[in-house]
Structures are given as structure tokens and as C-alpha cells.
Amino acid sequence: MTKKKIKHIYTVSKLTREIKFLLEDAYPFIWITGEISNFVVPASGHAYFTLKDNKSVIPSVLFKNQKNSLKFSPESGMKIFGLARLSLYEPRGSYQLIFEHMEPEGAGSIQIAFEQLKTKLSQKGFFDEKFKKTIPFLPAKICVITSGTGAAVKDIIQISQRRFPNCNLDILPVKVQGDYASGEICEALQLAQNQSIPDVIILARGGGSLEDLQAFNSEQVAKAIFKCTIPVITGIGHETDYTIADFVADLRAPTPSAAAELAVPDKQHLLDKLNKLNDRLNTSLNLKLQIAKEKTLALALRLKTPELIIYNHRFLLEDYQFRLSNRIKHIFESNQKKYNWLNKSLCSNRPVRKIDSYKQNLEHLIRQLTDQFQNSLHQNQTDLKQASARLEALNPHQVLKRGYSISRTIPGKKLIKNAEDVHTQDRIEVILSNGRLITKVEQTHG
């Protein structure tokens, strides 16, 4: 296949930029949980780590300003959940999470209770899209359930009157925090269905801590919203605040003001649109929007702001710095080990150490030789004494001293042991202890 037949060929950089645009557009902000691993903070003050579970890992970064605003110090092995946006680092073609906020998992009983109730209601189908009711395009009557003295009700009234001056608002004041807030919210929802019967209900309150929003995280309020026959829009807290009521509601707005904008259309805009619309306009408008979108996308891919260039080079520089630091550390540790090994080898092979070793060995051998010589001499002396004693005991002179004598024939000097060895008149020699006798045999007795 030739290049002429191929409609479009991507370069690596262009494909990477388009993927980056799609990722960042599809996942601007997400809540994510996982375990921190390989947590490092270089000289820049930014934190780099990987977020993992038992199957996958994602490179992540927490910039210095966001890190300094945390109430805890993240570290490797810690399980966290947080708000992040997905981005792609073009030089390596790898995606990463850029965290705006994070909390340690299981930070408190309120958060745990929130997650447990969320899981429980989700399993029961409270959050399923099939149960969500359609918000009416132009409601004739809107019921607002919120604090009667808070800023939320003022914002809703102001925005509603600005967007649609003759909009009919029915305000049901309730407590939005405290022990009785959940009960009052449920009663107001029931009252709106039985008596007020509006086209849509706005359940709202201003921002606050997780503890302040507890009334909207109760199972009682969740069930009341789920059973409500009238569409419910929630506008609770700030943009990053999510409550159980938001998940159950038919539509969630990030703030009370945004809830009013979602419930009440802009009257002037509708009038202008009605004056301009016709049968041909729909087709033409859709075509122009499509062309404009493609053109905007093409320009956005081609446009590279100085901030983005600096941002990418900063990541590249910090990556090189991190790799260089690790390389220097590795070389230093390797040389240190080599030096220790050579130093140890040199010390063990020094001539003085060998001479000392040989000298100690020689002294040991001299001591062994001396001990063996002394033992051998002593043993030989003992053996000599024993042999001399045995020899002395067998000496014939010693026997003669005890009164015995030795008789021999003359001539021949044959020892006479029996009487039959001589005859009468034979001359014999008798050897005494002191001297000798020459005798003649007179008579023998056998």
C-alpha cells in the first residue's frame, strides 16, 4: 500500500498530542484511591510517586503548593484517596495523575460511614440511571428546600429572577445541619409532594466541612429523595463536595447557584432563540458547530503555549535530574564497595601481618616440639628404669647372693641341672657368690 492511498498518517508527536487532548478532556477531574509507592520529593519540592492497587500502577505527581496544603505527610505504603486530573507527559508518551487534593484512606469514622452507606445504596440500585427522572425544560413551579437564612436561598432567588423573572419559587425553610436536619429535610420533601406539588425540587445548602454536610449523607434523606415522585436537583456545598444526596438525586449541581441555573432556563435566551429558529437553521447550525469543533480541535492541537512548553521542560529536567542523581549514587556506592574490598585485601596481605603470622606459628611449633621432646625424654627414662629393674632381677649374681650356686662340668662347662647329667668321680665346678670350688662327685641320687 502506497502513502497516496492512506488518508491520514500520524507523526508520533501529533498522535501523542491528540491522545493527551482526549485524555485531559475526558478526565478533567476524578476521584481515585490506591496505595502510594516509590514516594520521592526532589529539590523542587514537588512529590513524585506511583499509585497502585493489586493489578495496576499509575505514575502520579503532587505539586509543591498542593502538597503544602495537606494536613498529613504522604509516604510510601500509605493508602489514600484524592481528587486528580489525568494528563499525558508527551516526551515519554506516558500518562500520569496530577493530584489537587488527597486524604489518607480511613481518615475518620465519618468518611468510613460515608463510603459504607454509598456502597450499600449503590448495591440496592439507588444510584442507577434507570431510576433518574427527567428534569423539566421549563418548570412552572420550583420548590426550594434549604435554610431560610443562608446565602444559598438568596443566590437561588437572585439567579432565578435574573434568568426567568416570572418564575414561581416556593421556599420550604429547613435546618441543613444538626441533629434534626435530616428529619426536617425528609418532612419538607414529603410536604412538597403532598401540597406544593412543584415541577422540580431544588435541595441546597452552602459549603461546609464533612461534618456540616452530614444531614445530606444520611440514609433517611437518601431514601426520601429516591422515593420522591418529583425530580430533585441537588446543589450542596462547593464543587468538590459530594454527598449521598448528590448520588441519589436526579441531577447534581456543583453549587446552589448552579442548581438554580440548571432548573431555570434563561428566558431572554429562549426568546432570542425562538425568534431566530426555523427549519433550515437546525441543519445549518449543527453543521457549523461540527466544523467549528473540528477547527477548534485542530487549532488547539497546533497551539502550544509558553506555559505548556515550560511545564513539559520542567518535567523533562526533573526526570534527568532524578536519573542523574540515581546514577551518581550508584557509581559512588559501587566505588565505595570496591575500595573497601581492595583495602581489606591489602590489609590481609601486608608483609608485616604475614611475618607476625609466621612468627606466631613458629613459636607455636617450638612449644609443641619442646613439649614433645620433654614427654619423650620422660617416657624413655621411665622405660629405662623399668628395663633396668627387670634386668637386675634376672642377673645371676643376684641369685648367687641369695645362697644359690651354679654347677658346671669339667671340662665342657655344661650346666648341671639334673643328677643324671654327671657320674661318680666326675669333676665339677661350683660357682658361688664369692669364688669357685672344684669338687668330685662321690655319689648321685636321682
N, C-alpha and C positions, 0 to 999 in steps of 0.2 A: 504494500500500500504506500503510495507516494504522499508527500506532505500536502499536495494540492487537493487531494480527496478528503483530508482531515479538516473538519470545520473549525476547530479551535485547538491550539496547542498551548498548554500552560508552561510557564517557567516555574522553577521551584519556588522562587521568591513570590511570584504572583499567586500561586496556589496557596502558599503559606499565609499570605496576607488575607486572602478570601476566607480561608478557614478561621483565621484569627477574628475577622469581622463577624462571621457567622456565630462562632462560639461566644464572643462577648455580647452579641446582640441577643442570642437565645438564653444566655445565663447571666443577666446583669447582676443579680444578687440571689444567692441561695443559702439556705441553712444546711449545714453539713456537720457530721460528727465522725470522730475517729481517734486514733492513738497517735501522739506525736513521736517521731523518731528522727535521729540524727540532727538534733536541735543545735544550731550554731549561731553565734552573734559576732560577726567581724567588726572591724574598727568603725565601720559606717553606722553601727547601732541598729541596723535592720536585722530581723531574725529570719533565718532560712531553715527549713525543716521539711520532712515528708510526713504526710498524713496517711495513715494506713489502717486497714482492717485485716481480717484473716485471709483475704483474697487479693487485695489490690493496694497500690500506693500512688499518691499524687504529690508532686513537688509543690511546696507552699512557701509563702513569704508573708511576714508581718512587719510593716514598715515602722520606723522608729517612733513616730508620733502616736500611731495606734497602740504600739507595744507599751509606751509610757503611760497611756491612759488606762491600762488594765489594772485591776485590783489584785492580781496574782502574777507570779512569775512562771511562765510556761517552761517545761523541761521535758526531756525525752522520757517516754514511758507513760506520760500523763494522757488520760482520755479527756477529750474536750468536744464541745460543740460550738459552732460560731457562724457568723454571717460573713460570706465571702463572695467575691466575684471571680469568674473564670476568665483567664487571659492566656494568650499564647506567646511564648518567647521565641521570636522569629529566627534569631541566629542558630538555634538548635532545633527548631521545629517542634518543641515540646510545650505542652500546656501546663498551667500551674494555677493554684488558688491564691488570690490576694485577699487576705483577711482584713475586714474592717473592725470586727469585734469577735471575741471568743470568751467562753466561760468554761470552767472545769466541769466535766460531767458529774452529775450527782452533787452539785454545789450546795443544795439545800432541800429540805422536805417539800417546800412549795413547788420547786421545779420538778422534783420526782413525782409529786402528786399530779402535776400538770401533764407530764408525759404518760403516766398510767391511765389517767382519765381519757386522754387523747387516743391512746391505743384501744381502750375499752369501747369508746363510742365509735371509733373507726371500724372495729370489728362488727359492731351492730349495724353499720351502714349509715350512721348519722351524717357522714361527710360525702356520701355518694352523689354524683352529679345527677343521677336519675330522680332524686328527690328535690332537686333545686327548682324553685318556682321562678317563672319569668317575671322580670321587673317591668311594670307597665311603662310604655313610652311617654305618655302624658297623663300622669295621675291627677285626678280631680281633687283628691284629698290625701294629705300626708299626715300620719301620726308620728310625733317625735317623742321618744321616751328617753329622758335624760334628766340631769339635775336642773332644777328650776332656777338656780342662782349661778351656775357655772358659765364659763366662757363658751362652752360648746353650743349651748342653746342660742346664745347671741349670734355666734358665727353662722349657725344654720338658718336663723331667721333673716340675717342680713343677706346671705348669699341667695336664699330662696327668693326674697323680694327683688333682688337685683336681677336674677335670671328670669323670673316669671312673676311680675308684680302682683297679679291677682291669684296667686297660688294660695290654696286653703290649707293652713297648718293647724293641727290640733296638738297642743303640748300637754303631755302627761308627766308631771314632775315626779321623780323618784330619787331615793338615795342611790348613789353609784359606788359607794364603798361603806364598809362597816358590816356589823353582824346581820342587819335586817335588809341590806341592799338586795340580796338575791330574791328574797320573798316579795319585795315591792316591785322588782322588775317583772317577775312572773305574774303578779296580780295586774300590772299595767298591760302586759301582753294579752291577758285574758279579757280585760276591760275593753281594750281596743277591738277585739273580735266580736264582743257581745253588744257593745253600744256605739262606739265611734265608727266602726266598720270603714276604715280608710282603704285606699287602693294600695298603699305601701306603708311600711313602718320603718322608721329610722331609729336604731338603738345606738346611742352615742354617749361618749364622755371624753374629757380631756386626757392629756398624758399623765403618767404616774409610774411608780415602781411596780414590780411584780406583785407585791403585797397589796398595793392600791387597786390593782385590777382583778383581785380575787373573786369579786362578785360575778365577773364575766367568765370565770374559769370553773364555775360550779356546775355540777351535773343537773341541778334543778333548773337553772337558766337554759342549759343546752337542750333539755327535754322540752321546755316551754317553747323555745324557738323552733325546734323540729316539728312539734305538733301544731304550730301556728298555721292557720289557713291563709293568712295574708303574707305576701312576700316581705322579707325582712332584709334591710341593708344595715350592716354594722359599720360604725366609724369610731373606733375605740383607740385612744392613745395616740402615739406617734406612728410614723411609717414603719418602724422596725418592731412595733409591738404586735404580737399575735396572741389572741386568746382563743379559748374553746368556742366562744360565741361566734368568732370570725369564721371558724371552720364549718360550723353548723348552718350559719346564715346563708341565705340565697345569694347574697353578694357582699363582698368585703371591700370597704374603702379604707385607705391608709389613715385618714383623719376625719373628724366630724365635718369639716368644711368640704372635703372630697365626697363624703356621703351625700351632702346636700346637692353637690354638682351632679352626682350620678342619678339622684332621684328626680331632680328638677331640670328640665331642658331649658336651654337659652331661648326665650320667646322671640327675641329680635332675630336671632339666627334662623329660627324656624320661619319667621315671616319673610326674611330675605330669600331663604331657600325656596319657599313656595312661589314667590314672585318670579324666580328665575328658572325653576324646573320645567321641563317639558319632555315629551317622549324621546326626542333625539339627544337631549342633554345627558341622560343616563349613560348611553353608549359612549358618547364623546368623552364624558368625564372619566369613565373607567379606563378608556384608552390612554388619555392624557396622564392619569395617575400612574398607570403602568410604565409609560415612557419616562415620566419624571422619576419614578422609583429606580428604574434601571440606570438612568443618567446619574442620579444621586449616588447610587451604589458604585458606579464606575468612577465618579469623581472622588468619592470617599476613599476608594482603594488607591487611587493615584496620589491623593493628598497625604503628605507626611509632614506633620507639624514639628517645629523645633523641640517642643516638649516631648513628643514621641521619640525623636531621634536621641535626645539626651537620656530619656528613660531606657531605651534599648541599649545605648552605650554604657549606661551605668550598670546594668545587669551584666553586660559582657566584661566590663572592667572588674567588677566584683567577683565574677566567675574566674577570671585569670588570676586575680589576687589570691583567691581561695586555693586554686590549684598550685600556684607558685609557693604559697606558704606550706602546703602539704608536702610539696617536692623538697623544699629546703629542710623541712623537719625530717623527712625520710632519709635524705643524704646525711644529715648530721647524726641521726641515730645509728645509721649504718657505719659511718666512720668512727663513731664512739665505740661501738661494739668491736670493730676491727682493731682499734687502738688498745682496748682493754685486753683483747686476746693476745696481741703481739707483746704487750707489756708483761702479761702473765707468763708467756712463753720465754721471754728474755730473762725474767727473774728466775725462772726454774732452771735455765741453762747457764747461769753465771759460773765461771771457773771457781770462784771462792766458795760458792754453795756446793759444787762438786767436791772440792778439796775437803771441806768440812764433812761432807757425807762420807768420803773415803776414809778420812781420819777417824771418824766415829766407828766406821765398820772395822778398821784395823785394830782400834783399841778393844772393840768387842771380841775380835778373833784372838788377840793376845790374851785377854782374860779367859776365853774358852780354852786356849792351849795350856796356859798356866794351871787352870783348874784340872784339865785332863791329865797333865804331867804329874801333878801332886797326887791325884787319885790313883794313877797308875803306879807311882813310886810306893805309895802307901800299901797298895794291894800286893805288889811284889815283895815288899818287906814282910808283910803278913804271911804270904805263901812260903817265903824262905824260912821264917821261924817255924812254921808248921812242918816243913820238909826236914829241917834240922832236927826237930824233936822226934819225928818218926825214924830218921836215920840213926839218931843217938840211941833210940830204944832198941834198934836191931844190931848195934855194934857188938861183936863177940867179946871184946874186952870188958864190956859192962856185964855181960853174962858171967864171965870168969870171976869178976869181983864179987859176985854173989855166992861164990863157993863151988862153982861148976868147973869142969876141966874138959880138955879135948884130947882124945887119944888117936894116934896115927901109927900105922905100921912102919917098921924099919926093915928094909928100905921101902920105897914106894910112896910113903907118906899118904896112904889111903886112910880116910877117916874110918874109924871103927864104930859102927852103930850097933852091931849085934855080937853076941859071944861066938857065933858061928863064923865071924869074919877072921878069927885068929885060931892058932893051935898052940898046944903046950910047947913051951920053950921058945916061942916066937918073941923076938924083942919088939917092944913098942915104945913110942914116945908120948909122954903125957905132958900136955901144955897147961900150965897153971896161970893164975893171975900174975904171979910174980915168979918167973923162972920156968924150967923144964925138968922132967925126970925121964931117965932111960931105965926101963924095967923089963923083966922077963916074965912070961906067962907060966905060972906054976900049975894052974888048974882052971878049967872053964865049966860053967854051968849054963846050960841052955834054957 
